[in-house]
């Protein structure tokens, strides 16, 4: 039943968005971590300024996804990932959403408007984290196993990929993570919708 619920939550994932490319004269991005690699540990700071690392969550399945408010597929992905986090819980799964090169004001505005999405949001205004992960398209997701190594990498999602994605994640979770009740009354609600904050209205003289 848990697999069915998560599948329903993920059903609207679509295609990828090209991320802005480095300008002329800037160094090439490194090769992305691949299956079996130990990914870069530092992920940036959370909203309280605390450093977040992959190794902090050793023993859990960790999903690191890169997103931006201007990326349509990201806006559809994040509420669904939030629903997955709610259903599975944080004892065995941690989903970390790293913002792609948006400034502090825009990042805080977006996260405040989407406070109902229970993800660990990370600001990466200067792209240090996305660059170390070699991010070239959005959304870009890394699924990291309990051993701290990359298990799967995804760039863009379609309905045809959803079943495989769910199976990948579930296969990495320990049996006790799937032994809990599939969902509570609150989990029956639809995933929160991603909200893009409106610019403040201006008034003439």
Residue pairs with C-beta under 8 A, 6 or more apart in sequence:
1 182
1 183
2 87
2 88
2 170
2 178
2 182
2 183
3 166
3 167
3 170
5 87
5 182
5 183
5 187
6 83
6 84
6 87
6 88
6 166
6 169
6 170
7 162
7 163
7 166
9 80
9 83
9 84
9 87
9 191
10 80
10 84
10 157
10 162
10 165
10 166
11 159
11 162
12 76
12 80
13 73
13 76
13 77
13 80
13 157
13 158
13 159
13 161
13 162
14 72
14 73
14 76
14 156
14 157
14 158
15 73
15 156
15 157
15 158
16 73
16 137
16 138
16 139
16 140
16 155
16 156
17 68
17 70
17 71
17 72
17 73
17 74
17 137
17 138
17 139
18 136
18 137
18 138
19 68
19 100
19 130
19 135
19 136
19 137
19 138
19 140
20 101
21 136
22 28
22 29
29 131
29 134
29 135
29 136
30 131
30 132
30 134
31 134
32 133
32 134
32 135
32 140
32 153
33 39
33 40
33 133
33 134
33 142
33 150
33 153
34 150
34 153
35 150
35 151
35 152
35 153
36 149
36 150
37 149
37 150
38 148
38 149
38 150
39 54
39 64
39 133
39 142
39 144
39 149
39 150
40 54
40 129
40 132
40 133
41 53
41 54
41 55
42 51
42 53
42 128
42 129
42 132
43 52
43 53
43 54
43 64
43 96
43 98
43 122
43 129
44 51
44 52
44 98
44 122
44 123
44 124
44 128
44 129
45 51
45 52
45 122
45 123
46 52
46 120
46 121
46 122
47 108
47 111
47 121
47 123
52 96
52 120
52 122
54 62
54 64
54 144
54 148
55 148
57 94
58 146
58 148
59 146
60 90
60 91
60 92
60 93
60 94
60 146
61 92
61 93
61 94
61 143
61 144
61 145
61 146
61 169
61 172
61 173
62 93
62 94
62 95
62 96
62 143
62 144
63 81
63 93
63 94
63 95
63 96
63 141
63 142
63 143
63 144
63 169
64 96
64 98
64 133
64 141
64 142
64 144
65 77
65 78
65 81
65 95
65 96
65 97
65 98
65 139
65 140
65 141
65 142
66 98
66 99
66 100
66 130
66 133
66 135
66 138
66 139
66 140
66 141
67 74
67 77
67 78
67 97
67 98
67 99
67 100
67 138
67 139
68 74
68 99
68 100
68 101
68 102
68 138
69 75
69 99
69 102
69 106
69 110
69 196
71 100
71 138
71 139
73 138
73 139
73 156
73 157
74 138
74 139
75 194
75 196
76 194
77 139
77 157
78 97
78 114
78 117
78 119
78 194
79 114
79 117
79 191
79 192
79 193
79 194
80 191
81 95
81 97
81 117
81 119
82 95
82 116
82 117
82 118
82 119
82 191
82 192
83 187
83 191
84 93
84 95
84 169
85 93
85 94
85 95
85 118
85 119
86 118
86 186
86 187
87 182
87 183
87 187
88 173
88 177
89 177
89 180
91 177
92 173
92 174
92 176
92 177
93 169
93 173
93 177
94 120
95 119
95 120
96 119
96 120
96 122
97 119
97 120
97 121
97 122
98 122
98 124
98 129
98 130
99 107
99 110
99 121
99 122
99 123
99 124
99 125
100 124
100 127
100 130
100 135
100 138
101 124
101 125
101 126
101 127
101 130
102 110
102 123
102 125
103 125
104 123
104 125
107 121
107 123
107 125
108 123
109 197
110 195
110 196
110 197
111 121
112 197
113 195
113 196
113 197
114 192
114 194
114 195
116 192
117 192
117 194
122 129
124 130
133 140
133 142
136 155
137 155
137 156
139 155
139 156
139 157
140 153
140 154
140 155
141 153
141 154
141 155
142 150
142 152
142 153
143 150
143 151
143 152
143 153
143 154
143 168
143 169
143 172
144 150
144 151
145 151
145 172
146 172
146 174
151 168
151 172
152 165
152 168
154 161
154 165
157 165
170 178
